[in-house]
Amino acid sequence: MTRKFIPIFSLIYIFTLDSANSQSFTKITTGTIVTDGRYSEGAYWFDYNNDRYLDLFVGNIVNQNNLLYLNNGDGTFTQITSGSIVNDAGFSYGGCFGDYNNDGYPDMFVENGGSNSNQANFLYINNSGLSFTKITSGNIVTDAGGSWGSATADYDRDGNLDIFVSNFNQNNFLYKGNGDGTFTRITTGDIVNDGGASLGCSWADYDNDGYPDLFVANANFGAGQNNFLYHNNGNGTFTKITTGNIVTDGGNSVGGSWGDYDNDGDIDLYVPNYFNSNNFLYRNDGLGTFTKITTGIIVNDGGSSVGSAWGDYDNDGDLDLFVSNDNNENNALYENNGNGTFTKITNGDIVNDGGRSNGSVWGDYDNDGDIDLFVTNGDQPTSQSNFLYKNDGNSNHWINILCKGINSNRSAIGTKVVLKTNINGNNITQTHGISGQTGYNAQNSLNVEFGLGNASVIDSLIIIWPNGNIEPFANISSNQFVTVTEGQGIVGVNPEGIILPGDYRLEQNYPNPFNPTTEIAFSLPHNAFTELKIFDITGREIASPISMILNAGSHIAQFNSSKVASGTYFYRIKVYRERSNEVVFSDVKKMVVLK
């Protein structure tokens, strides 16, 4: 498979809308991604070949093959037709992706069954972005339980992703990841012995203690059933929560979407319900308790809701919500007003394409700085094509952050990103999490996508890794794609200009001396594999902020010296010729840490 770059000029977008708040979507009508009608349930944006373009996996039921689409980097997709990952027919409601063997490439778990309890689940290990290998041994692929949902997180903070599987009218499954692509099934505790009509499930640290907790949605398809909430005790066990609306509101719930919609630093929960029931919104009170919201269109717009996904589609600095509906009802998009209320959007294909919609996911598939939407559809006996809506954008600023774990799981699932900036004269703090599931059988892009409104500079960016490590950064420019590697700093690419540097160049860091952070700027006239390393005065390497293919342009890497002593240090850049070990540019400069 040919590796693709992100050329600077491909990311330019000219906006001609009337105001920063104007917003629309264009429905994509060509390509197999929207013409290949199936009975689709699950939807997953994930970059399986690490080229920084989002690819797409779709789960199908009624013994249809699942779908995998490779992003071509030009707004189109190629359907992958070879390999077991797209040729194992079954009742695949969805799954969850993550780097289960910590090799740097996301793998795919697929749950099967639903009301058909005899089919085991699938696990596919990624072969460096080239293909997938189906795993055929181990409980995780031999346990049959009528599985309807799944979600991944590192619940014990050991650096390995674990998987929870929700089953219909059977006990649920919890598999502890061993870090090598194998899993150990957990058999004790309420979390795996509460038999229910479980559909969707999702992890989130709702009490901000650093450990992911678990929500499980239950639906008895008519009679209703209470949902489950399990608090992570931090020692590998869970306590079932038995009080509060979140676990006593019996409904026909199919999933749950966590997101900090009121920007108060704790994560709130939206729960879609089926059978013409109103949906639930629970505002986190910050004390491990929730308040049920009972007013507003977002909780009084009853229908046959299935999927839900939070995302700041207008880049104004707060999370909006998309809800997908079944039974040929129109889907719903609610714009966050920034004061705890929402306005229902009534114009556009995105809310007027009636169908039998299921999973829905946000992700910036065309790398233009705004999030796009994919929605799965399905019906029997006929098939229905899925929906893809391209965000037309506006003039608001944004930043797109990719986190890479080192001591934490490589996918950085469970990471919290806290961003502080001033938008329209107001100091705003946004908190986004990297999640292993959203709503019903869906998983948003692992990229953290913040809208910044009129803010051109981010005052502070704090990365809270799943293992509890905290890395702060400051004074970051907007409108760029940023990669943060755990313990190794930050590097970004600004896509707004098309003028490329004429020469290789390494700048003097600024500020210098510094404590604790400094920025190192450099320029590349061509796409190239680039290394930036930090050394102490003895020549010992202490950090490697960059070791990757970078596209041509001006780059900034941020180095945090909080773990090193005062003194003189050196930073060195090496740029290699394409497909060779020949160094075409190298330079070294000195910097001083002064504490």
C-alpha positions in Angstrom: 0.0 0.0 0.0 1.4 3.4 -1.0 1.8 5.8 1.9 0.1 9.1 1.4 1.2 12.5 2.6 -0.9 15.5 3.6 0.2 18.2 1.1 -0.2 21.7 2.4 -2.1 23.0 -0.6 -4.7 20.2 -0.4 -6.0 21.5 2.9 -6.9 25.0 1.8 -10.6 25.8 1.8 -12.1 29.1 0.6 -15.2 30.1 2.6 -17.8 32.4 1.1 -20.5 32.1 3.7 -22.2 35.2 5.1 -21.0 34.8 8.7 -19.0 32.7 11.1 -22.2 31.1 12.3 -23.5 30.1 8.8 -23.3 26.3 8.4 -24.3 23.8 5.9 -23.5 20.2 4.7 -23.2 18.8 1.3 -24.6 15.3 0.8 -22.2 13.0 -1.0 -24.0 11.0 -3.7 -21.2 9.3 -5.6 -18.9 6.4 -4.7 -19.6 3.0 -3.2 -19.4 4.5 0.3 -22.9 5.9 -0.3 -24.2 3.6 -3.1 -23.5 0.1 -1.7 -26.8 -0.6 0.0 -26.7 -3.1 2.8 -28.3 -3.6 6.2 -25.7 -1.5 8.0 -25.6 -0.9 11.7 -22.1 0.1 13.0 -19.9 3.0 11.8 -16.3 3.7 12.6 -13.9 6.4 11.4 -10.4 5.1 12.0 -7.0 5.6 10.2 -6.0 2.0 9.8 -2.9 2.7 7.7 -1.6 5.7 9.7 -1.5 8.2 6.7 -3.5 10.8 8.7 -6.6 10.3 6.6 -9.7 8.7 8.2 -10.8 5.4 6.7 -14.2 3.8 7.5 -15.4 0.4 8.7 -19.1 -0.5 8.5 -20.8 -3.4 10.3 -23.6 -5.2 8.6 -26.2 -7.8 9.8 -28.4 -10.4 8.1 -25.3 -12.4 7.0 -23.9 -9.6 4.8 -20.2 -8.9 4.6 -18.8 -6.0 6.5 -17.3 -3.0 4.6 -14.0 -1.3 4.8 -13.2 1.9 2.8 -9.7 3.3 2.3 -9.6 7.1 2.2 -7.7 8.1 -1.0 -6.9 11.6 0.4 -8.8 13.4 -2.3 -12.3 13.2 -0.9 -13.0 9.8 -2.4 -12.8 6.2 -1.0 -11.7 2.8 -2.3 -13.7 -0.2 -1.1 -11.4 -3.0 0.1 -12.7 -6.3 -1.1 -10.0 -8.8 -0.1 -9.3 -10.2 3.4 -11.4 -11.9 6.0 -12.3 -8.5 7.6 -14.7 -7.9 4.6 -15.6 -11.4 3.8 -16.8 -12.9 7.1 -20.6 -12.7 6.7 -22.6 -12.6 9.9 -24.8 -10.6 12.2 -22.2 -7.9 12.8 -23.9 -5.1 14.7 -20.6 -3.2 15.1 -17.5 -3.3 17.2 -14.7 -1.2 18.6 -11.2 -0.4 17.3 -8.0 0.2 19.1 -4.4 -0.8 19.1 -4.9 -4.1 21.1 -1.3 -5.3 20.6 0.4 -1.9 21.0 2.2 -2.0 17.7 1.1 1.4 16.5 -1.7 0.3 14.2 -5.4 0.1 15.2 -7.0 -3.4 15.3 -10.7 -4.1 14.9 -13.1 -6.1 17.2 -16.5 -7.0 15.8 -19.4 -8.1 17.9 -21.9 -10.5 16.4 -25.2 -12.0 17.3 -27.9 -9.7 18.7 -31.0 -11.9 18.9 -28.9 -14.7 17.2 -27.0 -16.0 20.2 -25.0 -18.7 18.4 -22.5 -16.6 16.6 -19.1 -15.8 18.1 -17.4 -12.4 17.8 -14.4 -11.5 15.5 -11.0 -10.0 16.2 -8.8 -8.7 13.4 -5.2 -7.7 14.0 -3.8 -5.0 11.8 -0.7 -5.9 9.8 1.0 -2.5 9.6 -1.8 -1.0 7.6 -1.5 -3.5 4.7 -4.0 -6.2 5.8 -5.7 -7.8 8.7 -5.3 -11.2 10.3 -8.3 -12.9 11.8 -7.8 -14.3 15.3 -9.3 -17.8 15.7 -8.3 -18.8 19.3 -9.1 -17.4 22.7 -12.3 -16.6 24.6 -12.8 -13.3 22.9 -13.5 -15.0 19.6 -15.1 -18.2 20.8 -17.6 -16.9 23.4 -21.1 -16.6 21.8 -23.5 -14.4 23.7 -25.9 -12.7 21.3 -23.6 -9.7 21.4 -25.1 -6.3 20.4 -22.5 -3.7 21.5 -18.9 -3.3 22.6 -16.6 -0.6 23.8 -12.9 -0.4 24.6 -10.9 1.3 27.3 -7.9 0.7 29.6 -10.0 0.2 32.7 -7.1 -0.9 35.0 -4.6 1.6 33.6 -1.9 -1.0 32.8 -1.3 0.4 29.3 -3.4 -2.3 27.5 -6.8 -1.8 26.0 -9.6 -3.9 27.5 -13.0 -4.7 25.8 -16.5 -4.8 27.3 -19.2 -6.6 25.2 -22.9 -6.1 25.9 -25.2 -9.1 25.2 -28.9 -9.4 24.7 -30.7 -11.3 27.5 -27.4 -12.9 28.6 -24.6 -11.9 30.9 -22.2 -9.4 29.5 -18.5 -10.0 28.8 -15.4 -8.2 30.1 -12.0 -9.0 28.6 -8.8 -7.7 30.1 -6.2 -7.0 27.5 -2.8 -8.6 27.9 -1.1 -6.1 25.6 -0.1 -8.7 22.9 -3.5 -9.0 21.2 -4.8 -11.6 23.5 -7.3 -11.2 26.3 -8.3 -12.8 29.6 -12.0 -13.0 30.4 -13.2 -11.6 33.7 -15.9 -13.8 35.3 -16.5 -12.1 38.7 -18.5 -9.0 39.7 -21.8 -7.5 38.8 -20.4 -6.0 35.7 -20.4 -9.5 34.1 -23.2 -11.1 36.0 -26.1 -8.7 35.5 -28.1 -10.3 32.7 -30.1 -7.8 30.8 -31.4 -6.8 27.4 -28.2 -4.9 26.8 -27.5 -3.1 23.6 -25.0 -0.3 23.6 -22.2 0.4 26.1 -19.7 3.2 26.6 -16.8 4.0 28.9 -16.1 7.4 30.5 -14.5 8.8 33.6 -17.6 10.5 35.0 -16.2 11.3 38.4 -12.8 12.5 37.2 -10.8 10.1 39.4 -8.7 8.9 36.5 -10.4 5.6 36.0 -13.0 4.9 33.2 -16.4 3.9 34.4 -19.0 2.1 32.3 -22.6 2.8 31.1 -24.7 0.0 29.6 -28.0 0.8 27.8 -30.8 -1.8 28.1 -33.9 -2.2 25.9 -36.6 -4.7 26.4 -38.2 -3.6 23.1 -41.5 -2.4 24.5 -41.6 -3.0 28.3 -38.4 -1.0 29.0 -35.6 -1.8 31.4 -33.3 0.2 33.7 -29.8 1.0 32.4 -26.6 0.1 34.2 -23.8 2.3 35.5 -20.7 0.8 37.0 -18.2 2.9 39.0 -14.5 1.9 38.6 -13.0 1.3 42.0 -9.5 1.7 40.7 -8.4 -1.8 41.8 -9.8 -3.8 38.9 -13.3 -4.1 40.4 -16.5 -2.1 39.8 -19.4 -1.0 42.0 -22.9 -1.0 40.5 -24.7 2.3 41.0 -28.2 1.7 42.2 -29.6 5.2 42.9 -30.3 8.2 40.6 -32.2 8.8 37.5 -29.4 7.5 35.3 -30.1 3.9 36.5 -33.8 4.2 37.5 -35.3 5.7 34.3 -36.5 2.6 32.7 -36.6 3.0 28.9 -35.9 1.3 25.7 -32.3 2.7 25.6 -30.0 1.6 22.8 -26.7 3.5 23.6 -25.1 6.4 25.3 -22.9 9.3 24.2 -20.6 11.0 26.7 -19.6 14.7 26.2 -19.0 17.9 28.2 -21.7 19.9 26.5 -21.7 22.7 29.1 -17.9 23.1 29.2 -17.8 22.8 33.0 -15.0 20.1 33.1 -17.1 17.0 33.8 -18.6 14.7 31.2 -22.4 14.5 30.6 -24.5 11.7 29.2 -27.0 11.6 26.4 -29.1 8.4 26.0 -31.2 7.7 22.9 -34.4 5.6 23.3 -36.5 3.6 20.9 -40.3 3.1 20.5 -41.3 6.8 20.3 -39.8 7.5 23.6 -38.2 10.8 24.6 -34.4 10.6 24.9 -32.5 11.3 28.1 -29.9 14.0 28.9 -28.1 13.8 32.2 -26.0 16.8 33.3 -23.0 15.8 35.4 -23.0 17.7 38.7 -19.3 17.2 39.3 -19.8 15.2 42.5 -20.4 11.8 40.9 -24.1 12.5 40.5 -26.3 13.6 37.6 -29.3 15.9 37.1 -31.8 14.8 34.5 -32.7 17.6 32.1 -36.4 17.7 31.4 -36.9 20.9 29.4 -35.9 21.7 25.8 -36.4 20.1 22.4 -33.3 17.8 22.9 -35.2 15.7 25.5 -38.8 16.2 24.2 -38.4 15.2 20.6 -39.7 11.7 20.9 -39.0 9.2 18.1 -37.4 5.9 17.4 -33.9 7.1 18.2 -30.9 4.8 17.7 -27.5 6.5 17.3 -26.1 9.7 18.8 -22.8 11.5 18.6 -21.5 14.7 20.1 -19.3 17.0 17.9 -18.7 20.7 17.4 -19.8 20.8 13.8 -19.8 24.7 13.6 -16.4 25.1 15.4 -17.9 27.7 17.9 -16.4 26.0 21.0 -19.2 23.8 22.3 -20.5 20.4 21.5 -23.5 19.9 19.3 -25.5 16.6 19.0 -26.6 14.5 16.1 -29.3 11.8 16.7 -30.1 9.1 14.1 -33.7 7.7 14.0 -35.2 4.5 12.7 -38.6 3.8 11.1 -38.2 6.3 8.2 -38.1 9.3 10.6 -35.9 12.2 9.9 -32.6 12.4 11.8 -32.0 15.3 14.2 -29.2 17.8 14.6 -29.2 20.0 17.7 -27.0 23.1 17.8 -25.6 24.0 21.2 -26.5 27.6 22.1 -23.7 27.8 24.6 -26.0 28.4 27.6 -27.1 24.8 28.3 -29.9 24.8 25.7 -30.1 23.6 22.1 -31.7 24.6 18.9 -33.0 22.0 16.5 -31.8 22.4 12.9 -34.6 22.0 10.4 -32.9 22.8 7.0 -30.7 20.6 4.9 -30.4 17.0 3.7 -28.7 16.1 7.0 -32.0 16.4 8.9 -34.5 15.7 6.0 -33.2 12.4 4.7 -35.7 10.0 6.2 -34.5 6.5 6.5 -33.8 3.6 8.9 -30.7 5.1 10.4 -28.5 3.4 13.0 -24.9 4.4 13.9 -23.6 7.9 13.3 -20.1 9.2 13.6 -18.2 12.5 13.3 -14.8 12.8 11.7 -12.8 15.2 9.5 -12.3 12.8 6.6 -11.2 15.5 4.1 -8.8 17.2 6.5 -10.2 20.7 6.0 -10.6 21.5 9.7 -14.3 20.8 10.2 -16.0 17.5 11.1 -18.1 15.5 8.6 -20.8 13.0 9.4 -21.4 9.4 8.3 -24.7 7.6 9.0 -25.5 3.9 8.5 -28.9 2.7 7.3 -30.6 -0.7 7.0 -33.9 -2.4 6.3 -35.3 -5.8 5.5 -35.8 -7.3 3.0 -34.6 -4.4 1.0 -31.2 -2.6 1.5 -30.7 1.1 2.0 -27.6 3.1 1.1 -25.7 4.9 3.9 -25.3 8.7 4.2 -22.1 10.8 4.0 -22.4 14.6 4.7 -19.4 16.8 4.0 -19.2 19.8 6.3 -19.1 23.0 4.1 -17.3 24.9 6.9 -17.3 28.5 8.1 -14.7 31.1 9.2 -14.3 29.8 12.8 -10.9 28.6 13.9 -10.1 25.1 14.9 -7.4 22.6 15.9 -7.1 18.9 15.3 -5.1 16.9 17.8 -3.8 13.3 17.4 -2.5 11.8 20.6 -0.1 8.8 20.6 0.5 6.8 23.8 3.8 5.4 24.8 3.4 4.2 28.4 -0.3 4.5 27.9 -2.1 2.5 25.2 -0.9 3.5 21.8 -4.3 4.6 20.7 -4.5 7.0 23.7 -8.1 5.9 24.3 -9.1 7.4 27.6 -7.0 10.5 27.2 -8.5 13.8 28.3 -7.6 17.0 26.4 -8.3 20.3 28.2 -8.1 23.4 26.1 -8.3 27.0 27.3 -8.8 30.0 25.1 -10.7 33.2 24.8 -13.7 33.1 22.4 -15.6 36.3 21.8 -14.3 37.9 24.9 -15.1 34.9 27.2 -12.5 32.6 28.7 -13.6 29.1 27.7 -12.4 25.8 28.9 -13.2 22.8 26.7 -12.7 19.2 27.8 -12.8 16.4 25.2 -12.0 12.7 25.7 -10.7 10.1 23.3 -13.4 7.4 23.4 -13.8 3.8 22.4 -17.5 4.1 21.5 -20.3 6.6 21.1 -24.0 6.2 21.0 -25.1 3.0 19.3 -22.4 0.9 17.6 -20.3 3.8 16.5 -16.9 5.2 17.3 -15.8 8.8 16.4 -12.4 9.5 15.0 -9.6 9.2 17.7 -8.5 12.7 16.6 -9.6 15.4 19.1 -11.3 18.1 17.1 -11.8 21.4 18.9 -13.7 24.4 17.5 -12.2 27.7 18.6 -14.6 30.4 17.3 -12.7 33.6 16.7 -9.7 32.5 18.8 -6.5 32.4 16.8 -4.3 31.3 19.6 -4.8 28.6 22.3 -3.7 29.8 25.7 -3.1 26.4 27.2 -3.5 22.8 26.2 -3.3 20.1 28.8 -3.0 16.4 27.9 -4.1 14.0 30.7 -3.0 10.5 29.6 -4.8 7.4 30.7 -2.1 6.4 33.1 -2.4 9.8 34.9 0.6 11.6 33.4 -0.1 15.2 32.6 1.6 17.3 29.9 0.9 21.0 29.6 1.5 23.1 26.5 0.9 26.8 25.8 0.5 29.5 23.1 -0.4 27.2 20.2 -1.6 28.6 16.9 -5.1 27.6 15.6 -6.0 26.0 12.3 -3.4 23.2 12.3 -3.1 19.5 12.7 -1.1 18.6 15.9 0.4 15.4 17.0 1.2 14.9 20.7 3.3 11.9 21.6 3.4 10.9 25.3 6.5 12.3 26.9 8.0 13.5 23.6 6.3 16.8 23.0 4.1 18.3 20.3 4.5 18.9 16.6 2.0 20.7 14.3 1.4 21.5 10.7 -0.4 24.7 9.7 -2.3 24.2 6.4 -3.4 27.7 5.7 -0.6 28.8 3.3 0.6 27.3 0.0 4.0 28.9 -0.1 6.5 26.2 0.8 10.0 26.8 2.2 12.8 27.0 -0.3 15.4 25.4 2.0 15.7 23.1 5.0 16.1 25.2 8.1 16.3 24.6 11.9 15.5 27.7 14.0 16.7 28.7 17.5 14.3 27.5 20.1 12.1 30.2 21.8 12.1 31.1 24.6 15.6 30.3 25.5 16.5 29.9 28.4 13.2 28.4 29.3 11.2 26.6 32.0 9.4 24.3 31.4 8.4 24.5 27.7 10.0 25.8 24.6 9.2 25.7 20.9 11.5 24.5 18.1 10.6 25.6 14.6 11.9 24.0 11.4 11.1 24.0 7.7 11.0 21.3 5.1 10.9 22.1 1.3 9.8 18.5 0.6 7.9 15.7 2.2 10.5 13.7 4.2 11.1 11.3 7.1 12.3 13.6 9.8 13.9 13.0 13.3 14.2 15.7 16.0 16.1 14.5 19.1 17.1 16.1 22.4 20.5 15.4 24.0 22.1 16.3 27.3 25.6 17.7 27.5 27.1 14.2 27.7 25.4 13.2 24.4 22.8 11.0 26.0 19.4 11.1 24.2 16.7 12.3 26.5 13.7 12.8 24.1 12.7 12.2 20.6 9.8 14.6 19.8 9.6 13.7 16.1 10.4 10.5 14.2 7.9 10.4 11.3 7.2 11.3 7.8 6.3 15.0 7.6 4.9 17.0 4.7 6.6 20.0 3.3 6.0 23.2 5.2 6.8 25.0 8.4 6.6 23.0 11.6 6.8 23.6 15.3 7.7 21.1 17.9 7.2 21.8 21.6 9.6 20.3 24.2 8.7 20.0 27.9 11.6 20.0 30.3 9.7 19.2 33.5 11.5 15.9 33.9 15.0 17.1 33.4 17.4 19.2 35.4 18.6 22.7 34.7 21.5 22.9 32.3 22.6 23.0 28.7 21.0 20.7 26.1 21.3 20.2 22.4 18.6 19.5 19.8 19.4 17.9 16.4 17.3 17.5 13.3 18.0 14.9 10.6 16.0 14.7 7.4 16.3 11.7 5.1 15.9 11.2 1.4 12.8 9.4 0.5 13.1 5.6 0.7 16.7 5.6 1.8 18.9 6.1 4.8 20.7 9.0 3.2 20.6 12.2 5.3 19.9 15.2 3.2 19.9 17.8 6.0 21.2 17.8 9.6 21.7 20.6 12.1 22.3 21.0 15.8 21.5 23.9 18.1 22.0 24.6 21.9 19.3 25.4 24.4 19.3 26.1 28.1 16.9 24.9 30.8 16.8 27.4 33.7 14.8 26.4 36.8 
